[in-house]
Amino acid sequence: MPENIKEGDIIEVITNSETIKGTMMPSSDKLVLKLDNGYNIGIDRKKIKKINLLKKLEKKEKSVSKIKDNKNLKNILILHTGGTLASRVDYKTGGVSAKFEPEELIDMFPELKDIVNIKSKLLFNIFSENMDFSHYKKIAHEIYNNANKVDGIILTHGTDTLHYTASALAFMLEDLHIPVILVGAQRSSDRGSSDAFLNLLCASKFIAQTDFAGVAICMHNSSSDDLCSILPACKTRKMHTSRRDAFKAVNANVIAKINRNGEISELTKLHEKQGKLKLKDKFEEKVGILKFYPNINKKQIDSFKGYKGLILEGTGLGHITTDKNIMNSLKSLIKSGTIVIMTSQCIFGSVNLNVYSTGRELLKLGVISGDDMITETAYIKLAWLLGNYKKNEVKELITKNLRNEISERNIYEEKFLEQDE
């Protein structure tokens, strides 16, 4: 990177295959540009051949005043893992920065100072697709170390893998006695259509006004900028690439809905605070996901030999082809010690391996039903169980509802019909 190029400069990046123009954003392992359409793009530094400075803009920061805690308000810690929610471009000055200090956040979102007292810490600043088990551990340890010091924690996170992290934290932090709310933004805070402010505001108000304990997600309830949903950590997935209401609860109800005025509706029974907080932070690395598709071959199954666990995403009720070669490969995989869990390609509904002969044959081979677990949650749960429990315990616990990842009652048909209203 040329020394004369700084954040906020408009640059031209020439790679092996294309030329990209944009405003330079805070970057880490990849060079991040904000394009004219408002979206950010990450460019592999190894593929960059040349960078040209197009326009040098002076970076000007507004001065912010120190804030004093209000003893009548709850104290929350905001942990940052990415810059989308807290970063913005000042198009008049060209200044680009990620705001992580409490005073800077209050300067961006002044309403927060009347809702909660804020502490803030940057854990790392990466794209969410670069998250792995080591990042989950760092986040969980930070929460564990601060859980008795604050009334709640907000975790800012990129949206693409936010639901993986939410379920990972839910499993790792057993008997969590404070709220941990994951907040993301589909559109960065410098854009007029940004969802960053409302998501952060509603998460703060939910913590301030309820006794919720556990891990949850706070994102827009609809494409309108009116209220947010508090979503269950292990029953939520990203359902749209770009809409502000991309996150939806699957086979489950929302925990609550909350608007910008702090009015709460549809509040379900809150988690009961039980024992002392325990941190179980180990994950088994050799766990994979295989989606069944027509014309799959035995090599796909055989490639997971040596893995401790496999999530097999089947069709409908949890089926795959009955081709003899495929079934023999699956049988061999299970005999070698791999625990295989069946989930469904369908978003709503539950696996049931007892209805058709195909399912019953899979049961005989040793495939375990994932019930109505989301595939991503099943993957995180299996990796976590294998990291913390013995194999015989894993086979038992994978079928148990540990963190509300398996529905206690079947409500999926009701929820599915609501999508058409």
Secondary structure, 3 states (H helix, E strand, C coil): CCCCCCCCCEEEEEECCCEEEEEECCCCCEEEEECCCCCEEEEEHHHEEEEEEEECCCCCCCCCCCCCCCCCCEEEEEEECCCCCCEEECCCCCCEEECCCHHHHHHHCHHHHHCEEEEEEECCCCCHHHCCHHHHHHHHHHHHHHCCCCCEEEEECCCCCHHHHHHHHHHHEECCCCEEEEECCCCCCCCCCCCHHHHHHHHHHHHHHCCCCEEEEEEECCCCCCEEEEEECCCEEECCCCCCCCEEECCCCCCEEEECCCCEECCCCCCCCCCCCEECCCCCCCEEEEECCCCCCHHHHHCCCCCCEEEEEEECCCECCCCHHHHHHHHHHHHCCCEEEEEECCCCCCCCCCCCHHHHHHHHHCCEECCCCCHHHHHHHHHHHHHHCCHHHHHHHCCCCCCCCCCCCCCHHHHHHHCCC
